[in-house]
Amino acid sequence: MKDTNKESRIIAGTMTWGVWGSDLDTASMEQLIHDCLEAGIRTFDHADIYGGYTTEAAFGKAFAGSGVDREEIRLISKCGIQYVCDARPIRVKHYQYDADYIVRSAETSLENLETDYLDLLLLHRPSPLMEPGEVAASFDRLKAAGKVRRFGVSNFTPSQIRLIETAAPVEAHQFECSLSARDPLTDGTLDDCMTGRREAMAWSPLGKFFREEGPERDRLAACMEALMPKYGADESQLLLAWLMGHPAGIRPVVGTTKAKRLRGAVRAEKIELEPEDWFDLLVAAQGHKVP
């Protein structure tokens, strides 16, 4: 197996590993875990709700059978969304962040993932009812018990992060960001990650390029056609390189279950776009020059 002491910036997103996507069986998940490690990807991103509260347990079974040492990998999970599905007797999707619920959710994730600790626990989405003191109390309990090492948030605004930080530190932030979802560049999200020294992670890092036709895709395709030979890269690698070119040190959460694409994503880390090429892609995506 490849030496994994040097971790890739790429994060393996597991949302589509289970019934919400490829519906991999245990043997296929075991192989995919090994494929990630072979590529240098050591971090696996989860959420309790994935697969209607089933994917963490499916991954945990595969991890237990993989023979991989727990210290070789980094596990992230998220909690707080009460999702309407067969596993939950609730009538409306909502958010819950009292201390007991956060602790109980984290402990359930540990049981399902068949591990003793999470490297990082994120509050999945902000709630208008969240109280910083309750959040801080849950963090203190989980850290004191050795069940979670670090804490962060997902899909929060900078002001919501400041609210939580009146009682507890926020060490990481995961949010949507890509050439299709550019708001973090201008709404303070990336500025906050840099000033707050938070680990920045981007979900859906390829944006809409491979999912939706339209003028934006046409402009990006034309721009990348000229850049691909220059950098010896394909479209997905250029999209990732653009994201990783930001000084916040963004870590893309890549959702593919294909080993070849995982290896290609890791190779994108070596691409250093020249500033004018970085802005060429931005201008193509937004359809107008920068101010």
N, C-alpha and C positions, 0 to 999 in steps of 0.2 A: 504494500500500500504506500502511496505517496506520503512523504513527510508532511504532516499537517501542523507543524509548529508555526509556520507562517500562514495565517488565516486569510483567505480571500475576502475582499470586501463584499462579494456577492452573498446574499442570504437566500437560502432555499425556502420559498413560501409553500406551505403544505396544504393550503386551502383546497386545491384541486386534486390532492393525492387520494382522497376518499370519495364518498358518494356524491359530493358536489362537483365532481370532475371525472378523473380517469378511473375512479373506483378500483384502485390497485388491490390485488390480493396480498396476503402477508409476505409471500416469497418475493413478489415484485417490489414491495416497499423495502424489504431488506436489501435487495439489489440496488435500489435507488439511493438508499442511505450510503452504501459503499461507493456508488458512482459519484455522489457528492464529495465524499472524502477524497476519492482519487483525483477529483478536480481541484481540491483545496478548499472546498466549501464546508465549513464546520458548523455554521449557524443555521438552525431550523426554526422557522417562524410558525407559531400555532396561534389559535384562539379557541376558547372553550366551545364556541358556537359552531365551529366548522363541522360540516356534515350533519347539522342538527344534533350537536353534542356527541358525535361518534368518531370523528377523525383522530382525535388525540389518542383514544384507546386503540384504534387500529395501528397507529404509528407506534404506540408503546409496545404492542405485541411484537411488531416487526423489529423494533430496537432491541427488545429483550432477546430475540433470537439471532440478532446480527453478529454477536460476538464483539461489538464495538465497545471499547471502554468509555464510561461516562465522561471522563475528563478529556476525551478527544473531541467532544462536541459541545455546542452551546445551544441551550434550549430557551426560546422565548415563548411566552403565552400572553394572552389578553383575557380580561374578564370585564363584566359590568353590563353587557347586553343581555337582557331577558328576551330570548328569541322564541316566537310562537312556533312550536313544532310538537311532535308526538312525545318528546322527552320532557316537556315542561307544561304543567297544567295552568297556563296563563292565557288570558283572552286578548291582550294587546302587547305588542312589542314595547318595551320600555327599558330604562336603565336603573341599576341599583348599585349604590356605593356605600352602604353602611359597613362598618368595620367587620361585623360578623359575616356578612355576605362575601366580602372580598377575601377574607381568610378561608371561608368554606370553599369558594370557587378555586382558589389557588391549591388547596389541599386535594380537591377533586382532580384538578389537572395533574398534580403529582402522581396520584394513584393511577390515572389513565395512562400517563406517559411512562409509568413504571420507573420513576426516578425519585431521589430523595430531595432534590432541590431544582429550582428554576434559576437560570442565570439572569433572567430579566422578566419582570411582570409588568404589563402595560394596562392602564385603564383604557378600554377599547374605544369608547366615544364619550364626549362630555355630557353630563346631565345637568339640567338647570337646578336640580335638587341636591347636587353633591355638596358636602360639607368638608372643608379641608381637615378639620379635626378628626373626623371619622376615617378619612383616607390615611392620615398620618398614623392613627392608632393601629390600623391594619398593617401598614408597612412595618411599624415597630415590632408588632407581634410576629410577623412572618420572618423578619430579619433575625430577631432574637432567637427564634427556633431553628435558624439555619435553613429555612425552607425557600427563601428567595434572597438572592444576592444583591440585585439592583432593581430599581423601580423607575417607571416612566409612564408616558401617555401616548395615545394614538388619536389623530384627527382633532386635536385641540387647537384653539387659537392662542396666540401669545398671552392675551389677557387671562384666559382660563388657566394657563400654566402658572402665571403669576399668582392667581388665586390659590392653587394647590401649594405653591411654594411659600405661602404664608405659614404653612405648618409642616411641610415635608419637601425634601429635595426631589427634583425631577431630573433624572440622569439621561433620559433618552426620549426621543419623539419619533413616531412613525406616522407618515402622512402621505397622501397621494401627491405625486410629483412626476412630471414627464414633460416632453415637448407639447403634449396635448393638455396637460394640467399644469399651467405655469404660475398660478396664483402664489405659491410659496416664495417665488422670486421677489414679489412686490408687496405681499400682505404682512410681512414681518416674520413669517415662520422660519425662514432660513437665517435671517438676522438673529432671531432669538436663539437658534441652535448654536450659532457661533459665539454670541455674547455669553450665553449660559453654559457653554462647553458641553452641550448635549450631543449624544450619539444621534445622528440624523439617518433615518431609514425611509425609503420611498417605496410605497406599494404601487402596483400597476406602472412600472417604470418604462414600459414600451408604449404607454398611452393607447391611443386609438388606431395607431398606424396599421396594424394587421387586422383590425376589426371593422373599420368603417371606411367606406369610400367617400370622396368629396374633395373640394378644393384644397383643404389643408393637406390632405394626404398627397394630392397631386403635386403641390408645391414642394413638400418634403421629399417626395420620391425624386423629383427633378434635381433638387439640391444634393441629395445623397448620391445620385448617379455620378455626379462629378467628383464626389469625395471618396467613394469606395475604392477606386484604383489608387488614389493617393495614400490611403491609410491601410490598404490591404484588408479591408473590413467589409462585412455585409451590413444590411440595414439595421438589424437588431443591435449589432455591436456599436454602430455609430450612435444609435439612440441611447445606449447605456453609457458610452464614452462622454456624450454631451452632459448627461446627468452627473457623472462622476467628475466632470471637469469643474464643477462648482467648488469653491474653497471651503464649504461646510463639510466636505468629506462624506457626501451622501453614500449610503450603502443601499443598493437596489435590492428589493425583495422580488426574486424571480420565481414565477409560478410554474414553469415548465416541468414536466415529468420525463423529459427526454434527455438522456445522458449527453448526446451530441450537442444539444442546445445549452446545457449547463456548461460544458467545456468551452463553447463559444462565448458564453457570457463572461467567464473568467478571463478569457483572452482580451476582452474589451478593456480590462484594467490597464493594459499596457499601451493603450492608445491615448496619446496626449494631443488633443485638438489644438491647433493654432488658434489664437484669439479671434481672428477674422472668420475662420471656419466655424467656430462656436457660435458667433453672432450670425453667420449666414444661416445656420440651422434655426436659430431663434426667429430671425426675420421671416424665413420661409414658413415656419409654423404659425406665426401670428398674422402674417399677411401684410405687414407694413414695417417700415424701418423703425428703429428705436428712436425715442424723442431726441 
